């Protein structure tokens, strides 16, 4: 489409397709900053630490903090992988889909700050409930984004995927938020129970992706 015809469409009020490329670029930036902010929350060795007691204290503090870091990293990494998968099949976007994606990216952007919350209160239930809520919110929005795009083949090319693949990827989006709900309940039993559930969740989901993509018909062609 020429620049003049594009300008004419805007002038006459005709709906213009939103840019999928710009949305994908924004998503990459948000994911990159989320991982960056997660990394900079790692504490450096404190100034003046010189004794063996200082070393052991620092080591055990890092062990306690690192589990929250690993969980948050796995969750963000999983959502980044699935987001790339979805965008591989999208042929375009529109106002509704873009709005859902922006809400999804808002949830992703908040994950590093929730990790600070659990670092400050390592054995409390409240930060774990906050993180579970964020993970659940992101997962449901991912599910809604994919469901909206594939409903009636609104924003995808049906020739590139089978109905079985569409359905599988839709319910795959609910795996991690499902673990987040289970983890929220487990947190009331013991904080470490939450840690275990939320560590397993993204690993199971990533295994599902690997198992599916290793099949010859995984592209749906």
SEVO-345786 format. One record per residue (C-alpha): residue number from 1; z, x, y; residue in three letters. Coordinates in Angstrom, 1 decimal. Layout:
# residues N
(site NUM,(Z,X,Y),'ALA');
...
***
This chain:
# residues 221
(site 1,(0.0,0.0,0.0),'UNK');
(site 2,(-1.0,1.4,3.4),'UNK');
(site 3,(1.5,2.0,6.2),'UNK');
(site 4,(-0.2,-0.7,8.4),'UNK');
(site 5,(0.1,-3.4,5.7),'UNK');
(site 6,(3.7,-2.4,5.1),'UNK');
(site 7,(4.4,-2.8,8.8),'UNK');
(site 8,(2.6,-6.1,8.9),'UNK');
(site 9,(4.7,-7.5,6.0),'UNK');
(site 10,(7.9,-6.6,7.9),'UNK');
(site 11,(6.5,-8.1,11.1),'UNK');
(site 12,(5.7,-11.4,9.4),'UNK');
(site 13,(9.1,-11.6,7.7),'UNK');
(site 14,(7.7,-11.2,4.2),'UNK');
(site 15,(10.3,-9.8,1.7),'UNK');
(site 16,(9.8,-6.1,1.1),'UNK');
(site 17,(10.9,-4.6,-2.2),'UNK');
(site 18,(13.9,-2.3,-1.8),'UNK');
(site 19,(13.4,1.3,-2.6),'UNK');
(site 20,(14.6,2.2,-6.2),'UNK');
(site 21,(14.2,5.9,-5.4),'UNK');
(site 22,(16.5,5.8,-2.4),'UNK');
(site 23,(19.1,3.9,-4.5),'UNK');
(site 24,(18.9,6.4,-7.3),'UNK');
(site 25,(19.2,9.3,-4.8),'UNK');
(site 26,(22.3,7.7,-3.3),'UNK');
(site 27,(23.8,7.2,-6.7),'UNK');
(site 28,(23.3,10.9,-7.5),'UNK');
(site 29,(25.1,11.9,-4.3),'UNK');
(site 30,(28.1,9.6,-5.1),'UNK');
(site 31,(28.4,10.9,-8.6),'UNK');
(site 32,(28.1,14.5,-7.4),'UNK');
(site 33,(30.9,14.0,-4.8),'UNK');
(site 34,(33.1,12.2,-7.3),'UNK');
(site 35,(32.9,15.2,-9.6),'UNK');
(site 36,(33.4,17.6,-6.7),'UNK');
(site 37,(36.5,15.8,-5.4),'UNK');
(site 38,(37.8,15.7,-9.0),'UNK');
(site 39,(37.5,19.5,-9.2),'UNK');
(site 40,(39.1,20.3,-5.9),'UNK');
(site 41,(42.2,18.3,-6.9),'UNK');
(site 42,(43.1,21.2,-9.3),'UNK');
(site 43,(46.0,23.1,-7.9),'UNK');
(site 44,(45.7,26.8,-7.4),'UNK');
(site 45,(48.4,29.3,-8.2),'UNK');
(site 46,(51.1,28.9,-5.5),'UNK');
(site 47,(51.7,31.7,-3.1),'UNK');
(site 48,(54.7,33.8,-3.8),'UNK');
(site 49,(54.8,33.0,-7.5),'UNK');
(site 50,(55.8,36.3,-9.2),'UNK');
(site 51,(58.3,35.6,-12.0),'UNK');
(site 52,(57.8,34.5,-15.6),'UNK');
(site 53,(59.6,31.2,-14.8),'UNK');
(site 54,(57.0,30.6,-12.0),'UNK');
(site 55,(54.2,31.3,-14.5),'UNK');
(site 56,(55.6,28.9,-17.2),'UNK');
(site 57,(56.3,26.2,-14.6),'UNK');
(site 58,(52.7,26.5,-13.3),'UNK');
(site 59,(51.3,26.4,-16.8),'UNK');
(site 60,(53.1,23.3,-17.9),'UNK');
(site 61,(52.3,21.5,-14.6),'UNK');
(site 62,(48.6,22.3,-15.2),'UNK');
(site 63,(48.8,21.0,-18.8),'UNK');
(site 64,(50.3,17.7,-17.6),'UNK');
(site 65,(47.7,17.4,-14.9),'UNK');
(site 66,(44.7,18.4,-16.9),'UNK');
(site 67,(44.7,15.4,-19.3),'UNK');
(site 68,(44.2,13.1,-16.3),'UNK');
(site 69,(41.4,15.4,-15.1),'UNK');
(site 70,(39.7,15.4,-18.5),'UNK');
(site 71,(39.9,11.6,-18.8),'UNK');
(site 72,(38.5,11.1,-15.3),'UNK');
(site 73,(35.8,13.6,-15.9),'UNK');
(site 74,(34.8,12.0,-19.2),'UNK');
(site 75,(34.7,8.5,-17.6),'UNK');
(site 76,(32.6,9.7,-14.6),'UNK');
(site 77,(30.3,11.7,-16.9),'UNK');
(site 78,(29.8,8.7,-19.2),'UNK');
(site 79,(28.9,6.4,-16.3),'UNK');
(site 80,(26.5,9.0,-14.9),'UNK');
(site 81,(24.7,9.2,-18.2),'UNK');
(site 82,(24.4,5.5,-18.6),'UNK');
(site 83,(23.3,5.1,-15.0),'UNK');
(site 84,(20.4,7.5,-15.6),'UNK');
(site 85,(19.5,5.5,-18.7),'UNK');
(site 86,(19.3,2.3,-16.9),'UNK');
(site 87,(17.2,3.8,-14.0),'UNK');
(site 88,(14.8,5.1,-16.6),'UNK');
(site 89,(13.8,1.6,-17.4),'UNK');
(site 90,(14.0,0.0,-13.9),'UNK');
(site 91,(10.7,-0.6,-12.2),'UNK');
(site 92,(12.2,-1.7,-8.9),'UNK');
(site 93,(15.2,-3.2,-7.2),'UNK');
(site 94,(16.0,-6.0,-4.7),'UNK');
(site 95,(18.8,-7.1,-2.4),'UNK');
(site 96,(21.0,-8.6,-5.1),'UNK');
(site 97,(20.6,-5.7,-7.5),'UNK');
(site 98,(21.2,-3.1,-4.7),'UNK');
(site 99,(24.4,-5.0,-3.7),'UNK');
(site 100,(25.7,-4.9,-7.3),'UNK');
(site 101,(24.8,-1.2,-7.5),'UNK');
(site 102,(26.7,-0.4,-4.2),'UNK');
(site 103,(29.8,-2.1,-5.5),'UNK');
(site 104,(29.5,-0.1,-8.7),'UNK');
(site 105,(29.2,3.2,-6.7),'UNK');
(site 106,(32.3,2.2,-4.7),'UNK');
(site 107,(34.2,2.1,-8.0),'UNK');
(site 108,(32.9,5.5,-9.0),'UNK');
(site 109,(33.8,7.0,-5.6),'UNK');
(site 110,(37.4,5.9,-6.0),'UNK');
(site 111,(38.0,7.5,-9.4),'UNK');
(site 112,(38.9,11.0,-8.1),'UNK');
(site 113,(41.5,9.5,-5.8),'UNK');
(site 114,(43.0,7.5,-8.6),'UNK');
(site 115,(43.3,10.8,-10.4),'UNK');
(site 116,(45.5,12.1,-7.6),'UNK');
(site 117,(47.7,9.0,-8.0),'UNK');
(site 118,(48.4,9.8,-11.7),'UNK');
(site 119,(48.9,13.5,-10.8),'UNK');
(site 120,(51.6,12.5,-8.3),'UNK');
(site 121,(53.3,10.1,-10.8),'UNK');
(site 122,(52.5,11.5,-14.2),'UNK');
(site 123,(54.8,9.3,-16.3),'UNK');
(site 124,(54.5,6.0,-14.4),'UNK');
(site 125,(52.6,2.9,-15.5),'UNK');
(site 126,(51.3,1.9,-12.0),'UNK');
(site 127,(48.7,4.7,-11.6),'UNK');
(site 128,(47.4,4.1,-15.1),'UNK');
(site 129,(46.9,0.4,-14.3),'UNK');
(site 130,(45.1,1.4,-11.1),'UNK');
(site 131,(42.7,3.7,-13.0),'UNK');
(site 132,(42.2,1.1,-15.8),'UNK');
(site 133,(41.3,-1.5,-13.1),'UNK');
(site 134,(38.8,0.9,-11.5),'UNK');
(site 135,(37.2,1.7,-14.8),'UNK');
(site 136,(37.0,-2.0,-15.8),'UNK');
(site 137,(35.6,-2.9,-12.4),'UNK');
(site 138,(32.9,-0.2,-12.7),'UNK');
(site 139,(32.0,-1.2,-16.3),'UNK');
(site 140,(31.7,-4.9,-15.5),'UNK');
(site 141,(29.4,-4.1,-12.5),'UNK');
(site 142,(27.3,-1.8,-14.7),'UNK');
(site 143,(27.0,-4.7,-17.2),'UNK');
(site 144,(26.0,-7.1,-14.4),'UNK');
(site 145,(23.5,-4.7,-12.9),'UNK');
(site 146,(21.7,-4.2,-16.2),'UNK');
(site 147,(21.9,-7.9,-17.1),'UNK');
(site 148,(20.5,-9.0,-13.8),'UNK');
(site 149,(17.7,-6.5,-13.9),'UNK');
(site 150,(16.7,-7.4,-17.5),'UNK');
(site 151,(17.1,-11.2,-17.2),'UNK');
(site 152,(13.6,-12.6,-17.4),'UNK');
(site 153,(12.4,-9.0,-17.1),'UNK');
(site 154,(13.2,-9.2,-13.4),'UNK');
(site 155,(13.2,-5.5,-12.6),'UNK');
(site 156,(12.1,-3.9,-15.9),'UNK');
(site 157,(8.9,-3.5,-17.9),'UNK');
(site 158,(9.2,-5.5,-21.2),'UNK');
(site 159,(6.6,-3.3,-22.8),'UNK');
(site 160,(8.9,-0.3,-22.6),'UNK');
(site 161,(11.8,-1.8,-24.6),'UNK');
(site 162,(12.6,-4.2,-27.3),'UNK');
(site 163,(14.9,-7.2,-26.9),'UNK');
(site 164,(17.3,-5.5,-29.3),'UNK');
(site 165,(17.5,-2.5,-27.1),'UNK');
(site 166,(18.1,-4.6,-24.0),'UNK');
(site 167,(20.9,-6.4,-25.8),'UNK');
(site 168,(22.5,-3.3,-27.2),'UNK');
(site 169,(22.6,-1.6,-23.8),'UNK');
(site 170,(24.1,-4.7,-22.3),'UNK');
(site 171,(27.0,-4.7,-24.6),'UNK');
(site 172,(27.3,-1.0,-24.7),'UNK');
(site 173,(28.2,-1.3,-21.0),'UNK');
(site 174,(31.3,-3.2,-22.0),'UNK');
(site 175,(32.7,-0.6,-24.4),'UNK');
(site 176,(34.5,1.6,-21.8),'UNK');
(site 177,(35.9,-1.3,-19.8),'UNK');
(site 178,(37.1,-2.8,-23.1),'UNK');
(site 179,(39.0,0.4,-23.8),'UNK');
(site 180,(40.4,0.3,-20.2),'UNK');
(site 181,(41.9,-3.1,-20.9),'UNK');
(site 182,(43.4,-1.9,-24.2),'UNK');
(site 183,(44.7,1.1,-22.4),'UNK');
(site 184,(46.3,-1.0,-19.7),'UNK');
(site 185,(48.3,-2.8,-22.4),'UNK');
(site 186,(49.1,0.5,-24.1),'UNK');
(site 187,(50.5,2.0,-20.9),'UNK');
(site 188,(53.4,-0.4,-21.1),'UNK');
(site 189,(54.3,1.0,-24.5),'UNK');
(site 190,(54.1,4.7,-23.5),'UNK');
(site 191,(52.0,6.6,-20.9),'UNK');
(site 192,(50.7,8.9,-23.6),'UNK');
(site 193,(49.3,5.8,-25.4),'UNK');
(site 194,(47.2,5.1,-22.4),'UNK');
(site 195,(46.0,8.7,-22.3),'UNK');
(site 196,(44.9,8.5,-25.9),'UNK');
(site 197,(43.0,5.2,-25.6),'UNK');
(site 198,(41.2,6.3,-22.4),'UNK');
(site 199,(40.3,9.6,-23.9),'UNK');
(site 200,(38.7,8.0,-27.0),'UNK');
(site 201,(36.8,5.3,-25.0),'UNK');
(site 202,(34.1,7.4,-23.4),'UNK');
(site 203,(33.8,9.6,-26.5),'UNK');
(site 204,(33.0,6.5,-28.6),'UNK');
(site 205,(30.6,5.2,-26.0),'UNK');
(site 206,(28.8,8.6,-25.7),'UNK');
(site 207,(28.5,8.7,-29.5),'UNK');
(site 208,(26.9,5.2,-29.4),'UNK');
(site 209,(24.3,6.6,-26.9),'UNK');
(site 210,(23.6,9.7,-29.1),'UNK');
(site 211,(23.3,7.6,-32.2),'UNK');
(site 212,(21.0,5.1,-30.6),'UNK');
(site 213,(18.7,7.7,-28.9),'UNK');
(site 214,(18.4,9.7,-32.1),'UNK');
(site 215,(16.6,6.7,-33.7),'UNK');
(site 216,(12.7,6.8,-33.7),'UNK');
(site 217,(12.5,3.4,-32.1),'UNK');
(site 218,(15.2,3.9,-29.5),'UNK');
(site 219,(12.7,3.7,-26.7),'UNK');
(site 220,(11.9,0.2,-27.7),'UNK');
(site 221,(8.1,0.9,-27.9),'UNK');
***
